[in-house]
Amino acid sequence: MDLPVYFDNHATTRCDPRVLDAMWPWFAERYGNAASRTHSFGHVANAAVEAARGQVAALIGASPKEIVWTSGATESDNLAVLGAARARRARGRHVITATTEHKAVLDPCARLESEGFAVTRLAVRPDGRVLADDVAAALRPDTVLVTLMMGNNEIGAVHPIAEIGALCKARGVLFHTDAAQAAGKLPIDVAALGVDLLSLSAHKMYGPKGIGALYVRRGRPKVDVEPILFGGGHERGLRSGTLAVPLIVGFGVAADLCAKDLADGSVERLRGLRDKLWTDLRARVDDVVLNGGWEHRLPNNLNVSFRGVEAEALMMAMRDVACSSGSACTSATLEPSHVLRALGIDPEVAHGSVRFGLGRFTTEDEVVHLVTRLAVEVPRLRDMNPMLEVSWPSR
Ligand SMILES: *Cc1c(COP(=O)(O)O)cnc(C)c1O
């Protein structure tokens, strides 16, 4: 077992060696621009890009023509939220999202407010979810877009996307979902889910950093999206810029491998390891609480708090474990994240929040190592905490 052990797969994943192998030639001898139509370098690159488009489309049940390459889920979210809302400006100026969305969705929504849109940010239930009824109650005659993520990057909460998709379809409202965390972990069929726009990021699914995709549904009623980048008119005018051929080829292979994971039981193995982590943790460490619900949760996510232990202190003590805390990830202050605050949990509990993200390369030995280390460090830090008895809310 290599140290430190990696339990931060929601932040990014290791690029699969098979993905790396597939990318090499496209950095080296096959360096053509996929938009060059006058020689074989371009033709070969273009063929590789189109093959990858098919692979990514297949993972989500889409047609290749519905895939737009971007630089990652941040750009996909921006293009979906800004592009779809602006294109519908004449029809209405109301957008619905939730307080627990990724900043790549929340910040474009705030941008829309400055352009005259109204934004409803739905509160989440104690398990971190928004239900279709919550969305229905917020819909207005002028609502043009609903954007709700498929799997949350901090607490793993999975919204009932198919129900919300059916509701939006019935009301003639566009529906975007950020599936950066869900792709490869949950089966995705865009038609069955009723989504019009869906964001993906390769580096969250064992592909390279710097490449993503936006699914834009084709057919009636039409999904109009205004571009946010202007230039060479690539990707049917929706996203100008020379295509990153090596990264796209890698993303395609990564999508293929994720489809295999879903089909061959690898995702269930991941769920089994995550469940073992939670079971063993409760057996060996006192006063540990789960943040978010259990049932509707990504199979690779565990987010917990330890009574009387600051997450930052715990991570400093465990240099041999790479994980993430629920505070400070976006700011210099040790404020609990907006997601934990949205759950309404006590700030003391939020300060103790630690996120474990398992992945394809996580082994059972690593889970055992993690639990063993926590069983040592949590009691040790509690012994050092003079405020222990007052630092946990009465339950
Ligand atoms: C990582 C992530 C993003 C941002 O993706 P990038 O490809 O890094 O830009 C957006 N949304 C969610 C839910 C994520 O987990």
The ligand as an ORCA input file, in Angstrom:
! r2SCAN-3c Opt
* xyz 0 1
  C     -15.631     19.229     -9.867
  C     -17.012     19.731    -10.070
  C     -17.261     20.814    -10.924
  C     -16.164     21.537    -11.650
  O     -15.608     20.715    -12.626
  P     -14.235     21.129    -13.358
  O     -14.154     20.151    -14.490
  O     -13.163     20.957    -12.355
  O     -14.401     22.518    -13.835
  C     -18.566     21.217    -11.092
  N     -19.569     20.598    -10.447
  C     -19.375     19.568     -9.625
  C     -20.518     18.915     -8.954
  C     -18.085     19.101     -9.401
  O     -17.878     18.089     -8.562
*
